[in-house]
Amino acid sequence: MNLSDSEISSFSINGFLLKKNILNVTEIETLKKIVKSLKEGKGREGSDFPVKLKSFIIKFAKFEIKKIFNSFYLHKINNKLNFKSASDKLFNNNSKLNHIDCYHNKITKKEILPWHCDQAHSGAKSGVNLVSQEKYYIKFFFYLTAVGPENGCTSYLPGSHKITYALRTCLFNKEIEYRPFWSINDFLNLVLEKENYKKIVNKLESKLLLEDFIEKANLVINNDTNIFDFKANPGDLLLFNDGGFHRGSKPTLNERAVVRYMYLKNF
């Protein structure tokens, strides 16, 4: 899978990129069977697949033979599409596959996840041992079912990855006092404090980036808008920087099945 210069630039600016028709019909159906063979939901036991040799050995020791064979197929897809090369270009740095997992969600009127930032230090206590702002994942997110506005798509707030990166830099350098900011509401409150605002602006290319983010954040908080949703078909691929704000919208029309490959920069 090749990425053009314009696609790399778009990803850098927006934090995400949607590529159409990446998988063929056979690959879609095979992956769908793998996903549906596991329990429904997110974060459930058995949803992750081995990546490193140690994890393969552990699965073998537990006699999870089917999981191992399914993993071989997932790695085959990863190698065929050369995700590592794409990830290296998007990071502008050498990177590595860190994690593979999947989701299977039934039809529901509840959001899979509200607007949030994965790199929010939500497990940190009082700001100690914060992870560097340089640690974030690029996720290769395969849709195996149709998604769209209010139907299971991963909505993304364009450009928000730059704002979270700036805030995380300030936190890591102890220029701003730490507070949790997993939710977009908490993050916006932190950003809007006068002194924090100034320090974040100093980390950005332009004050307009922060003003644009604030406008978009208020829009999703106050109006529950779906203007940042999109349509995707089975076999389409979403690439995104998980430091930006995103959500899993409600799969109201059909069940949702996805496979995720997560790449991390080599330090």
C-alpha positions in Angstrom: 0.0 0.0 0.0 1.6 3.2 -1.2 1.0 6.6 0.3 1.4 9.6 -2.0 3.0 12.9 -0.8 -0.4 14.5 -0.7 -1.8 11.7 1.5 1.2 12.0 3.9 0.7 15.8 4.0 -3.1 15.4 4.6 -2.4 13.0 7.5 0.1 15.4 9.0 -2.4 18.3 8.9 -5.6 16.4 9.9 -4.3 13.5 11.9 -6.2 10.9 9.8 -6.6 9.4 6.3 -9.3 7.2 4.8 -8.3 4.9 2.0 -10.9 3.0 0.0 -11.1 -0.6 -1.3 -7.9 -1.9 0.3 -9.2 -5.4 1.0 -10.7 -7.8 -1.5 -13.9 -9.8 -0.9 -12.1 -12.9 0.3 -10.0 -11.0 2.8 -13.0 -9.1 4.1 -14.9 -12.3 4.7 -12.0 -14.1 6.3 -11.3 -11.3 8.7 -14.9 -11.0 9.5 -15.1 -14.6 10.5 -12.0 -14.1 12.8 -13.6 -11.1 14.5 -17.0 -12.8 14.9 -15.4 -15.9 16.5 -14.6 -13.7 19.5 -16.9 -12.2 22.1 -18.8 -9.1 21.3 -17.7 -5.7 22.6 -14.5 -3.7 23.3 -11.6 -4.5 25.5 -12.9 -8.1 25.9 -10.8 -11.1 26.7 -9.4 -12.8 23.6 -9.6 -9.8 21.3 -5.8 -9.3 21.0 -3.5 -11.3 18.8 0.2 -12.2 19.3 2.7 -9.9 17.7 6.0 -10.7 19.3 7.6 -14.1 19.7 7.0 -14.2 23.4 3.3 -13.6 22.9 3.2 -16.5 20.4 4.9 -18.8 22.8 2.3 -17.8 25.5 -0.6 -18.5 23.2 1.0 -21.9 22.3 1.5 -22.8 25.9 -2.2 -22.1 26.5 -3.1 -24.3 23.5 -4.7 -21.3 21.8 -3.9 -22.9 18.4 -6.8 -21.2 16.5 -5.7 -17.8 17.8 -2.2 -18.5 16.5 -3.4 -19.5 13.0 -5.7 -16.5 12.9 -2.7 -14.3 13.9 -0.7 -15.7 10.9 -3.4 -14.6 8.6 -3.5 -11.1 10.2 0.3 -10.8 9.8 0.0 -11.9 6.2 -2.4 -9.0 5.5 0.0 -6.6 7.4 3.0 -7.8 5.3 1.1 -7.8 2.0 0.1 -4.2 2.5 3.5 -3.2 4.0 2.0 -1.2 6.8 5.5 -0.7 8.3 6.6 1.3 5.3 3.5 3.4 5.5 3.9 3.9 9.2 7.6 4.9 8.8 6.6 7.6 6.4 3.8 8.9 8.6 6.1 9.0 11.6 9.0 10.2 9.5 10.9 7.7 11.7 11.5 4.0 12.0 8.5 2.3 13.6 7.3 -1.2 14.7 4.0 -3.1 14.9 3.1 -3.1 18.6 -0.4 -4.6 18.8 -3.2 -6.2 16.8 -6.8 -6.5 18.0 -10.4 -6.5 16.9 -13.8 -5.2 17.8 -17.3 -6.7 17.2 -20.3 -4.6 18.3 -23.9 -5.3 17.8 -26.6 -2.8 16.8 -27.1 -0.3 19.6 -28.2 3.3 20.3 -25.2 3.9 22.6 -21.9 5.4 21.4 -19.1 2.8 21.4 -16.9 5.5 22.9 -17.5 9.2 23.4 -15.1 11.9 22.2 -11.7 11.1 23.8 -7.9 11.2 23.5 -6.1 7.8 23.8 -2.8 9.6 24.8 -4.3 11.4 27.8 -2.2 10.0 30.7 -5.5 8.9 32.3 -3.6 6.4 34.4 -1.1 8.8 35.8 -1.3 10.0 39.4 -0.6 13.7 40.1 1.3 14.0 36.9 4.2 11.8 37.9 5.9 9.5 35.4 4.2 11.1 32.4 4.8 9.4 29.1 6.7 11.6 26.5 4.6 13.4 24.0 6.5 11.5 21.3 4.7 8.3 22.3 1.5 7.8 20.3 0.2 5.2 18.0 -0.7 5.2 14.3 -3.6 2.9 14.0 -4.6 1.1 10.8 -8.3 0.5 11.2 -10.0 -1.9 8.8 -13.8 -1.7 8.5 -15.3 -5.1 7.8 -18.9 -3.8 7.8 -20.5 -0.6 6.4 -20.2 2.5 8.7 -21.4 6.0 8.5 -22.8 9.0 10.4 -24.4 7.6 13.6 -23.6 4.2 12.4 -20.3 3.0 13.9 -17.7 5.2 12.2 -14.7 6.5 14.0 -15.3 10.2 14.0 -12.1 12.3 14.2 -11.6 16.0 15.0 -9.2 17.3 12.3 -6.0 18.8 13.6 -6.7 17.9 17.2 -3.6 15.7 17.4 -1.4 18.9 17.1 -3.2 20.5 20.1 -2.9 17.4 22.3 0.8 17.1 21.4 1.4 20.7 22.4 -0.4 20.2 25.8 1.4 16.9 26.4 4.7 18.6 25.7 3.9 21.3 28.3 2.9 18.6 30.8 6.0 16.5 30.2 8.2 19.6 30.7 6.2 20.5 33.8 5.2 23.9 32.3 1.5 23.1 33.1 0.1 21.4 36.2 -1.2 18.0 35.4 -4.9 17.2 35.3 -6.6 14.2 33.6 -8.0 15.0 30.2 -9.4 11.8 28.6 -12.7 13.5 27.7 -12.9 16.4 25.3 -14.7 18.5 28.0 -11.8 18.1 30.5 -9.2 18.8 27.8 -11.0 22.0 26.7 -11.3 23.2 30.3 -7.6 22.7 30.7 -6.7 24.5 27.5 -9.0 27.5 28.2 -7.2 28.4 31.4 -5.4 31.7 30.6 -1.8 30.7 31.4 -2.2 27.2 29.9 -3.6 28.8 26.7 -0.5 31.0 26.3 1.9 28.1 26.8 0.1 25.9 24.4 0.0 28.7 21.7 3.8 29.0 22.1 4.2 25.3 21.2 2.0 25.6 18.0 2.7 26.9 14.5 -0.1 29.4 14.8 -2.7 30.6 17.3 -5.2 29.9 14.6 -4.7 26.2 15.2 -5.8 26.4 18.8 -8.8 28.7 17.9 -9.9 26.3 15.3 -9.7 23.4 17.7 -11.7 25.3 20.4 -14.4 26.1 17.8 -14.7 22.4 16.7 -14.5 21.1 20.3 -17.4 23.4 21.4 -19.4 22.2 18.4 -19.2 18.5 19.3 -19.7 19.2 23.0 -22.7 21.5 22.6 -24.5 20.1 19.5 -23.5 16.5 19.4 -22.9 17.1 15.7 -22.1 14.4 13.2 -20.2 16.6 10.7 -17.0 14.9 11.6 -18.4 11.5 10.8 -17.9 9.8 7.4 -19.0 6.8 5.3 -16.8 3.7 4.8 -17.5 0.4 3.2 -16.2 -3.1 4.1 -12.5 -3.2 3.1 -11.9 0.5 3.6 -9.0 1.5 5.8 -8.8 4.4 8.3 -5.3 5.5 9.4 -5.2 7.9 12.4 -3.0 9.4 15.0 -4.5 8.2 18.3 -3.3 11.4 20.1 -6.2 13.3 18.4 -9.7 13.4 19.6 -12.0 10.8 18.2 -15.1 8.7 19.0 -16.8 5.4 18.1 -20.2 6.5 17.0 -23.4 4.4 17.5 -23.8 1.4 15.2 -27.5 2.0 14.8 -28.1 0.3 11.4 -25.9 -2.8 11.4 -23.3 -4.6 13.5 -19.8 -3.3 13.5 -16.7 -5.4 12.9 -13.2 -3.9 12.7 -9.5 -5.1 12.9 -6.8 -2.7 14.2 -3.0 -2.7 13.6 -1.2 -0.4 16.0 2.3 1.0 15.1 4.6 2.8 17.5 7.7 4.9 16.8 11.0 3.3 17.6 12.8 5.4 20.2 
